Amino acid sequence: MEWKETIRTAVAALNARRMRSLLTMLGILIGIAAVMLTVGLGQGAQASITSQINSLGSNLLIVSPSSSTSSGGFRGGGSAVSTLTTADAAMLADPTVAPDIAAVAPVSSTSGSLQSSSTTWTSTVVGTTPEWLTVRAREVASGRFFTAAELDGSSNVAVIGSETATELFSDGSPVGQTISVNGQSFTVIGVLSSAGSSGVSNEDDTVLVPLTTFASRLSTSGNANSVSSIYLSGKDADTLSAAYQQVKTSLLASHGVTADDADFSVSTQASLVETATSITGILTLLLGGIAGISLLVGGIGVMNIMLVSVSERVREIGLRKALGATPGVIRQQFLVEAGILGILGGLLGITIGVIGAAILTPIIGITVAISIPATLLAMAVSLGIGLVAGVYPASRAAKLAPIDALRSE
C-alpha cells in the first residue's frame, strides 16, 4: 500500500472515532503546552533576574554584612546589625589599599513615606555619595545629582527615580519641587533615567539623598557611621578578580577577623548572575519534569486508544490480510494513525503554549520565552510519543492470524 493511501485510510479511521481521537490528543496537548510554558517561564525569569543584576552597574562588587558578634560573644546572622561603616568605604577608596577599584559608594536604605503638594507615596530611600552614579552606571534624565559639597554640608536635596517622579508629580517637572520624606523636607534636584524593573525589585522607584543627610535625619540606626552595604566598581573586567581579593583582604585586616569568621561578604556581578542562573535552572528543570509527566500520561493514552482500536477492528484486519496485506502493511497502518495523533496533539499543544505565553506575560510581569528550538523539540517529542505508543498495538495487529480474525465477532 502506498503511503498516500495509508495516510488517507488512517485519517478516515481516526475521523470515524472523532471524539475518542480528540480526547486522546488532549493528553499530548496538555503535556506539550505545560512543558513549553514552564520551561519558557523559567527562561524568562532567568533573563529578567540577569537583566536586573546587570542594571546594578558594570564590573560591580557588593560588600554586605554577613554576621556580627555582640559584646557577649553571641553571633547574629545576616544584616541584623550592620558591620560596615563609612570608614570601611573610605579605606577601600584609597588607591594604595585597593588599586584596582575605580569608585566606591557606601549605601544605607530605609522605607520612606513621601509626600508632595498633591499626593503621597511610599518608596525606598537611599543615602549614598556622588560616586553612586558612576558605580551603578546610572544617568540623570533631568536636573543633576548631588555634589560632594552637598554631601559634606548634609544638604536636604534629593534625586528621585522616574517612577517616583511620575507618582508624586503627575503634572510638570519635579526638579525644584519640595517633597517630604518621613516628615523631613527635601528639594528635588534631579530625576534618574529609567533602569527598568522586574518582579524582584524596581530600580525606578527610589529616592536618593546624601549619606550624611540620611544619617542625621532619616536613619533609624544608633550608629551614624553605619552603612547597610558598599558598592564598588572595578577598573575593568580583567582586573575584577584582583579587585575582589584586595577588598576582601583589606576588610579582613581592618575588622581583625579571619576568612572563616568574616563579618562581611563580597559578591561579584558574575557570581550573582551565576547563582541566579543556577537557582532558576534547577526550578525550570523541576517544573519541566513535573510537566513532562503529563506527556507520559498522553503517551499512555495514545497506546490505550490504539489497543482499543485493534480490538474493535479485528475483522477489518483479518479481511485485509486475507486480501493480501502483509504484517508490515498492517503495522504501518496503525503506526501512521498513532503518529497522526501525536502530530496533531503536538501542533495544538504548541498553539496553546504560544497563546498561554502571550496571556501570562503581562499578568505576571515576566516574559515567558518561546524559542524556535524548544518548539521544534516539542513537536519532535509529540511525534515520538505517538509512534512509540503505537508500536505495541501495531505489532499486535500485525500478528493476528487472518482465519482467527475473520471468525471473530
C-alpha positions, 0 to 999 in steps of 0.5 A: 500500500502506498503511503498516500493511501495509508495516510488517507485510510488512517485519517478516515479511521481516526475521523470515524472515532472523532471524539475518542481521537480528540480526547486522546490528543488532549493528553499530548496537548496538555503535556506539550503546552505545560512543558513549553510554558514552564520551561519558557517561564523559567527562561524568562525569569532567568533573563529578567533576574540577569537583566536586573543584576546587570542594571546594578552597574558594570564590573560591580562588587557588593560588600554586605554584612554577613554576621556580627558578634555582640559584646557577649560573644553571641553571633547574629546572622545576616544584616541584623546589625550592620558591620560596615561603616563609612570608614570601611568605604573610605579605606577601600577608596584609597588607591594604595589599599585597593588599586584596582577599584575605580569608585566606591559608594557606601549605601544605607536604605530605609522605607520612606513615606513621601509626600508632595503638594498633591499626593503621597507615596511610599518608596525606598530611600537611599543615602549614598555619595556622588560616586553612586552614579558612576558605580551603578552606571546610572544617568540623570534624565533631568536636573543633576545629582548631588555634589560632594559639597552637598554631601559634606554640608548634609544638604536636604536635596534629593534625586528621585527615580522616574517612577517616583517622579511620575507618582508624586508629580503627575503634572510638570517637572519635579526638579525644584519641587519640595517633597517630604520624606518621613516628615523631613523636607527635601528639594528635588534636584534631579530625576534618574533615567529609567533602569527598568524593573522586574518582579524582584525589585524596581530600580525606578522607584527610589529616592536618593539623598546624601549619606550624611543627610540620611544619617542625621535625619532619616536613619533609624540606626544608633550608629551614624557611621553605619552603612547597610552595604558598599558598592564598588566598581572595578577598573575593568573586567580583567582586573575584577578578580584582583579587585575582589581579593584586595577588598576582601583582604583589606576588610579582613585586616581592618575588622581583625577577623579571619576568612572563616569568621568574616563579618562581611561578604563580597559578591561579584556581578558574575557570581550573582548572575551565576547563582541566579542562573543556577537557582532558576535552572534547577526550578525550570528543570523541576517544573519541566519534569513535573510537566513532562509527566503529563506527556507520559500520561498522553503517551499512555493514552495514545497506546490505550486508544490504539489497543482499543482500536485493534480490538474493535477492528479485528475483522477489518484486519483479518479481511485485509490480510486475507486480501493480501496485506502483509504484517508490515502493511498492517503495522504501518497502518496503525503506526501512521494513525498513532503518529497522526495523533501525536502530530496533531496533539503536538501542533495544538499543544504548541498553539496553546503554549504560544497563546498561554505565553502571550496571556501570562506575560503581562499578568505576571510581569515576566516574559515567558520565552518561546524559542524556535528550538524548544518548539521544534523539540516539542513537536519532535517529542509529540511525534515520538510519543505517538509512534512509540505508543503505537508500536505495541498495538501495531505489532499486535495487529500485525500478528493476528492470524487472518482465519482467527480474525475473520471468525471473530465477532 
